[in-house]
Amino acid sequence: MRKMIIVSAILVVAVCLAIVLTTHDAWAQAKKDGKNLSKEKEIASREGVSGSLGKKEWEKDKLPTKLKIAFGFGSLFAGIAVFKWL
């Protein structure tokens, strides 16, 4: 029983830490000069669909890093382990 409580506490701390580490970039939306020039705003302000369809460009700044990809796969294995052994 005591081991289960300790493992559960460690998992809760790990989940909280994961949330904290992955959401720090969500604070800032506007640039320092006050203009928000994100790609979503640019697309939303366009009229018509001529410039928004048919592009296969990858936005390098929005792709996940290798650490985030590894963390995602690790969380899958951790979830399987939790359901199997807890």
N, C-alpha and C positions, 0 to 999 in steps of 0.2 A: 504494500500500500504506500509506504513512504517513497519507494523508488518511482512509483507512478506519479506521485505528486511532484517530485523533483524533475522528472522528464517533462511533465506538462508545463511546469514553470519555465523550464529552459525553452520549450517550444513557443510559449507565449512571448518571452523576451525576444526570441529570434524573429517572430512575426512582427513585433513592434519595431525592432531594429530595421527589418526589411522595408517597412512602410516609411520610416523616417529617411532611410537612405535613398529611396526611389522617388520621393516627392519634393525634394528641396528645390528643384528647378521650376516648380509650378508657381512660385511666388511672383516672379517678375514677368509682367506682360508687356509693359511699355518700355521703349528705349529711353535713354537719359534725356533726349531732346523732346520727349513727350509724344512722339509719333510711334504708332504701333504698325510696323510694316511686315507683319507675318504673312506667310504665303496664303493662309486661310482668309485673311482680311482682303488681300489682293484679289483672290478668286471670287470672294463674295461681293466685292464692289464692281466687278465687271458686268457689263450688260451683254447678253447673248452667251452662246456657248462656243464660239469659234476658237477661243484660245484655251479652253479648259478641257477639251476632249482630245483623245488620241495621243497624248504625251506619255512617254514611258521614261520619265526622268526620275532618278532617285535623289531625294534631298539628303545629302550627306549628314547634315546636322540633326536630322530626325531619326536616323538609323540607330538601333541599339548597339551599345559597345559590346565587346567580347565578354566583359565582366557581367553585364546584365543578361546576356544570353546564357552564360554558365550558371548564373543565379537562378534563372528560370528553369533550366533542366534540373538543377539541384533541388529546387522546390518540388518538382514532380516526384523525384525519388523520395524526398522527405514525406510527402503526402502519402505515397504508397506505403512507406514504412509505418506511418502513424496508423493507417487503417489496418495494416496487417498485425502489428504487435501491440497496439493499445486498445 
